[in-house]
Amino acid sequence: MSSHQANHISFGTDGFRGVIARDFTYDVVRKAAQGMADYIAYKYMRTEKPSIAVGYDRRFMSDRFARALAEVLAANGLAVTLSATPLPTPAVSLLTTKGYGIGVVITASHNKHFYNGIKVKLNGRSAPPAVTADIENYIGKAVPVKAAGASVEVKDFRKIYGDYLDSRAGGTSKLLAKLPGKVVVDFMHGAGAEMAGLFDSKNVIRIREEHDPLFGGVAPEPVESNLQPLVEAVRKNKALFGVALDGDADRFALVSDKGQYFTPCQTAPLLLDYLLAGGKYRGKVAQAVSMGYLTKRIARAAGLPFEETLVGFKYIAEKMLSEDVAFGAEESGGYAWKGNLPERDGALTALFVMGMAVKTGKPVSALYAEIEKKYGKSAFIRRDFELDKPIPNKHSFAVKIKKKLPKLLLGRKITETNTIDGLKIVLDNDWWVLMRPSGTEPLLRTYAETDTPENTRRFLDLAGKLIEK
């Protein structure tokens, strides 16, 4: 989340974000670092203080912001290691299970090139809200120490992350050699391209891997409107499928052999069904409230518990740490499953889909056709409305709309109204619409899923009218 005040840093859905030179400055970074150091001094006053790994993405001056942050932490007497190169965010999450107590990443993830930000990692995933709330309080009161001359160790962490991915893929080079055709990997000029060597194979075509702080003029967000180069490369090369990673490589998107962009509401059931088909995976299916009904139907058919969480992968990660969760998914393209870190990971998901292609010998379109045949069709659309002013209280907004609901919508009965994060209305045939205010921006996000794009658009139009009343 962005902030217009240097002395108010808010870690929103996944980290603090702001416009470079307005909200995100050296002063802000140093103040954030001091706040973290003060938090650590208080939290660990009776125990050994954790060592800290600091990573950064490929954005404008991310390396310099990362060094400034690392120097303030080091000047506070903390053991800090700075990445020698840009690094995918999941790599920093991994480091917090490999001897580093805390990970910090300078990244604005999928946002446009003029943003930058800070993410905090603990125990293999994003720091939970209780921790970031404490850190925010300390940042608000922080007065940075002079950091000139502070000693910071520098290390190339890419091999540690590469070895982790290799172990999960059962040998990456072996897997890639077995691919029954070409696959396109689109790095969107992001930090995932630092691991491009991992995908070095005659069967893999890599695009947008050059270091470009402007991201080719497109936000490094793997959504349909930004993936035309990937769609074209898949069609031109008659590829088995194409995958895209976002700016810090924790998000993932899939394009089928027919050049069709798969929404997360189509990708998640494809992954889940394949995971369960092997018979080794049992446990709860957890997904963000902004996700769809196919995963719910698959969980139901398999007799697995199913739960929806607030939007933000950190809420799924908490479930994965505290409960027996087999699979977690979120609408922005984050996926995780049992046996790995409780963290979304774009490269890991890409390797998993490659494994599917090798084991099944089928193109993605054929695998997804089987899902549709068994569980129904999914047409998911997200539409954002700009508002005159922010809606500060999501719950009050949800309750107000809920009171105005008619008995029928689109001629169907309403069977569920969920108010954990905005208002989600579910009909008796599983169609749903979610109205979710931003909370910090004058923006209302609406999401809907039905069996056809036409019905989904009708549902979103209806949601717009409910809001206007």
Summary of the structure (lengths in Angstrom):
residues: 469
radius of gyration: 22.0
end to end distance: 29.0
largest distance: 69.0
contacts: 1697
relative contact order: 0.10
helix: 39%
strand: 23%
